[in-house]
Amino acid sequence: MNFVDITIESLFGFAALFVMTKVLGKTQITQITAFDFIAALVLGELVGNALYDDEVGILQIGFAVFVWSVLIYVTEIITEKFKGTRNLLEGHPSLVIHKGKIDRNQLKKNNLDINQLQHLLRSKDVFSMREVEYAILETDGTISVLKKTPYQSVTQLDLNLPPAPVPLPTTLITDGEVLWDNLEEAGLSENWLNQQLQLQNVKDPKEVLFAEYKHGDTELYILNF
């Protein structure tokens, strides 16, 4: 094979997989089930092997990607319409900690040991088993945790405080470049930005790695290079 053919087929395979991902939605990336994982491996193998097979061209690559895209799409429709198929195709969550006690049967069924469970809990900022009331192993391999009452964070509702608005921070500078669209959307001017930079002894936006503004703040949050 010559390099031109490999380049053309690589670009086509990349474009086809990219379009497929866009059509099927973000859940194919963020919520990977066992079926999704297998599909991703097969699609990668189809495109990868086709690049170095002289007898396989763009039409064959496109057809293979199309067939697998249809299979994945049909599977998603089936799981949406028929609830009984979800356990088979997507799996189901497992309650690995119930009322503060570890369910060893659920750990064994999911091939999960204590060290792996501790790792998953630490990813949720839980560093002690004694803090956990319930823990659910989700179908995508992550864990959801409900802490015991003494270890739960206090909310404004608990303190009977009135609700306060939550402003959305706006990034104004990244890697020394001013994001003019964000500045305009926040209702701020270039003069205001320059004044904020001068107040923090910054002579030029190119000196700023990251700058963020949140409504109600008295000054711009700045991180320099």
C-alpha positions as CSV (number, residue, x, y, z in Angstrom):
1,M,0.0,0.0,0.0
2,N,1.2,3.5,-0.6
3,F,1.0,6.3,1.9
4,V,-1.7,8.2,-0.1
5,D,-4.1,5.3,0.3
6,I,-3.4,4.9,4.0
7,T,-3.9,8.7,4.5
8,I,-7.2,8.7,2.6
9,E,-8.5,5.7,4.4
10,S,-7.4,7.1,7.8
11,L,-9.2,10.3,7.2
12,F,-12.3,8.6,6.0
13,G,-12.3,6.2,9.0
14,F,-11.8,9.1,11.4
15,A,-14.6,11.1,9.9
16,A,-16.9,8.1,9.8
17,L,-16.3,7.3,13.5
18,F,-16.7,11.0,14.4
19,V,-20.0,11.3,12.7
20,M,-21.2,8.0,14.3
21,T,-20.3,9.3,17.7
22,K,-22.2,12.6,17.1
23,V,-25.3,10.7,15.9
24,L,-25.4,8.2,18.7
25,G,-24.8,10.9,21.4
26,K,-22.5,11.6,24.3
27,T,-23.6,8.7,26.3
28,Q,-21.4,6.5,24.2
29,I,-18.4,8.3,25.7
30,T,-19.5,9.1,29.2
31,Q,-21.6,6.0,30.1
32,I,-19.8,3.0,28.7
33,T,-21.6,-0.3,29.3
34,A,-20.2,-3.7,28.5
35,F,-21.9,-3.6,25.1
36,D,-20.6,-0.1,24.3
37,F,-17.1,-1.2,25.2
38,I,-17.3,-4.2,22.9
39,A,-18.7,-2.0,20.1
40,A,-15.9,0.5,20.5
41,L,-13.2,-2.2,20.3
42,V,-14.8,-3.7,17.2
43,L,-15.1,-0.4,15.4
44,G,-11.5,0.4,16.2
45,E,-10.4,-3.0,14.9
46,L,-12.4,-2.6,11.7
47,V,-10.9,0.7,10.8
48,G,-7.4,-0.2,12.0
49,N,-7.2,-3.5,10.1
50,A,-8.7,-2.0,7.0
51,L,-5.9,0.6,6.7
52,Y,-3.3,-2.1,6.0
53,D,-5.4,-4.5,4.0
54,D,-4.9,-4.0,0.2
55,E,-8.2,-5.6,-0.6
56,V,-10.2,-3.3,1.7
57,G,-11.1,0.2,0.5
58,I,-13.1,3.1,1.6
59,L,-16.5,1.5,0.6
60,Q,-15.8,-1.5,2.7
61,I,-14.7,0.7,5.7
62,G,-17.8,2.8,5.3
63,F,-20.1,-0.2,5.1
64,A,-18.6,-1.8,8.2
65,V,-18.9,1.3,10.3
66,F,-22.5,1.8,9.0
67,V,-23.5,-1.7,10.0
68,W,-22.1,-1.4,13.5
69,S,-23.6,2.0,13.9
70,V,-27.0,0.6,13.0
71,L,-26.5,-2.3,15.5
72,I,-25.6,0.1,18.3
73,Y,-28.5,2.4,17.4
74,V,-31.0,-0.4,17.3
75,T,-29.7,-1.7,20.6
76,E,-30.2,1.7,22.2
77,I,-33.8,1.8,20.8
78,I,-34.5,-1.7,22.2
79,T,-33.3,-0.8,25.7
80,E,-35.4,2.4,25.6
81,K,-38.6,0.6,24.5
82,F,-38.3,-2.7,26.4
83,K,-37.2,-2.4,30.0
84,G,-36.6,-6.2,30.3
85,T,-33.6,-6.0,28.0
86,R,-31.7,-3.4,30.0
87,N,-30.3,-5.9,32.5
88,L,-28.9,-8.1,29.7
89,L,-27.5,-5.4,27.5
90,E,-26.6,-2.6,29.9
91,G,-26.4,-4.4,33.2
92,H,-27.9,-3.1,36.5
93,P,-26.5,-1.3,39.5
94,S,-25.3,-3.3,42.5
95,L,-25.7,-2.3,46.2
96,V,-22.3,-3.1,47.5
97,I,-22.7,-1.3,50.9
98,H,-26.1,-1.6,52.6
99,K,-26.8,0.3,55.9
100,G,-23.1,0.6,56.6
101,K,-22.3,-3.1,55.9
102,I,-20.4,-4.5,53.0
103,D,-22.3,-7.0,50.9
104,R,-19.6,-9.6,50.1
105,N,-21.8,-11.5,47.7
106,Q,-22.2,-8.3,45.5
107,L,-18.5,-7.7,45.6
108,K,-17.8,-11.3,44.5
109,K,-20.5,-11.1,41.8
110,N,-18.9,-7.9,40.4
111,N,-15.3,-9.2,40.7
112,L,-14.6,-6.4,43.1
113,D,-12.2,-6.7,46.1
114,I,-11.8,-4.4,49.1
115,N,-8.9,-2.5,47.8
116,Q,-10.8,-1.7,44.6
117,L,-13.8,-0.6,46.6
118,Q,-11.7,1.7,48.7
119,H,-10.2,3.2,45.5
120,L,-13.7,3.9,44.2
121,L,-14.8,5.4,47.5
122,R,-11.8,7.7,47.5
123,S,-12.8,9.0,44.1
124,K,-15.9,10.3,45.9
125,D,-13.9,11.9,48.7
126,V,-14.7,9.1,51.1
127,F,-11.6,7.9,52.9
128,S,-13.2,5.8,55.6
129,M,-15.7,2.9,55.3
130,R,-17.4,4.1,58.5
131,E,-18.7,7.2,56.7
132,V,-20.8,5.2,54.2
133,E,-24.4,4.3,54.7
134,Y,-25.1,3.1,51.1
135,A,-22.8,2.6,48.1
136,I,-24.1,1.6,44.6
137,L,-21.8,0.2,41.9
138,E,-23.2,1.7,38.7
139,T,-23.2,0.0,35.3
140,D,-20.4,2.1,34.0
141,G,-18.1,1.1,36.8
142,T,-18.4,4.2,38.9
143,I,-19.8,4.3,42.4
144,S,-22.5,6.4,44.0
145,V,-22.2,7.1,47.7
146,L,-24.8,8.2,50.4
147,K,-22.9,9.1,53.6
148,K,-24.2,8.5,57.1
149,T,-25.9,11.5,58.6
150,P,-23.0,12.7,60.8
151,Y,-20.7,12.8,57.8
152,Q,-23.1,14.6,55.4
153,S,-22.3,18.2,54.4
154,V,-24.5,20.9,56.0
155,T,-26.7,22.7,53.5
156,Q,-28.5,26.1,53.6
157,L,-31.8,24.2,54.0
158,D,-30.4,22.5,57.2
159,L,-29.5,26.0,58.6
160,N,-32.9,27.5,57.5
161,L,-31.0,30.1,55.4
162,P,-32.8,31.8,52.5
163,P,-31.7,30.6,49.0
164,A,-29.1,32.7,47.3
165,P,-28.4,33.1,43.6
166,V,-25.5,31.0,42.2
167,P,-23.5,33.0,39.6
168,L,-21.8,31.1,36.8
169,P,-18.1,32.0,36.6
170,T,-16.9,33.3,33.2
171,T,-13.5,32.7,31.8
172,L,-12.0,35.9,30.4
173,I,-8.4,34.9,29.7
174,T,-6.8,31.6,28.8
175,D,-3.1,31.0,27.9
176,G,-2.6,34.8,27.5
177,E,-5.5,35.3,25.1
178,V,-8.5,37.4,26.0
179,L,-11.9,35.8,25.2
180,W,-13.6,38.8,23.9
181,D,-17.0,37.0,23.4
182,N,-17.1,36.0,27.0
183,L,-16.1,39.5,28.1
184,E,-19.0,41.0,26.0
185,E,-21.4,38.4,27.2
186,A,-20.6,39.2,30.8
187,G,-21.4,42.9,30.1
188,L,-17.8,44.0,30.7
189,S,-15.5,46.3,28.8
190,E,-11.9,46.2,27.7
191,N,-11.2,49.2,30.0
192,W,-12.6,47.3,33.0
193,L,-10.4,44.3,32.2
194,N,-7.3,46.5,31.8
195,Q,-8.0,48.2,35.2
196,Q,-8.4,44.8,36.9
197,L,-5.1,43.7,35.4
198,Q,-3.3,46.9,36.6
199,L,-4.7,46.4,40.1
200,Q,-2.9,43.1,40.3
201,N,0.3,44.4,38.7
202,V,-0.3,42.7,35.4
203,K,1.0,44.7,32.4
204,D,-0.3,42.6,29.6
205,P,-2.9,39.8,29.2
206,K,-0.2,37.6,27.7
207,E,1.2,37.3,31.2
208,V,-2.0,35.6,32.4
209,L,-2.4,31.9,32.3
210,F,-6.1,32.0,33.4
211,A,-8.5,34.7,34.5
212,E,-12.0,34.2,35.7
213,Y,-14.8,36.6,36.7
214,K,-17.9,35.8,38.8
215,H,-20.7,38.3,39.3
216,G,-20.4,39.9,42.7
217,D,-16.7,39.5,43.0
218,T,-14.8,42.7,43.8
219,E,-11.7,41.7,41.7
220,L,-10.8,39.4,38.9
221,Y,-9.4,36.0,39.8
222,I,-6.0,35.7,38.0
223,L,-3.4,33.0,37.7
224,N,-0.1,34.1,36.0
225,F,2.3,31.9,34.1
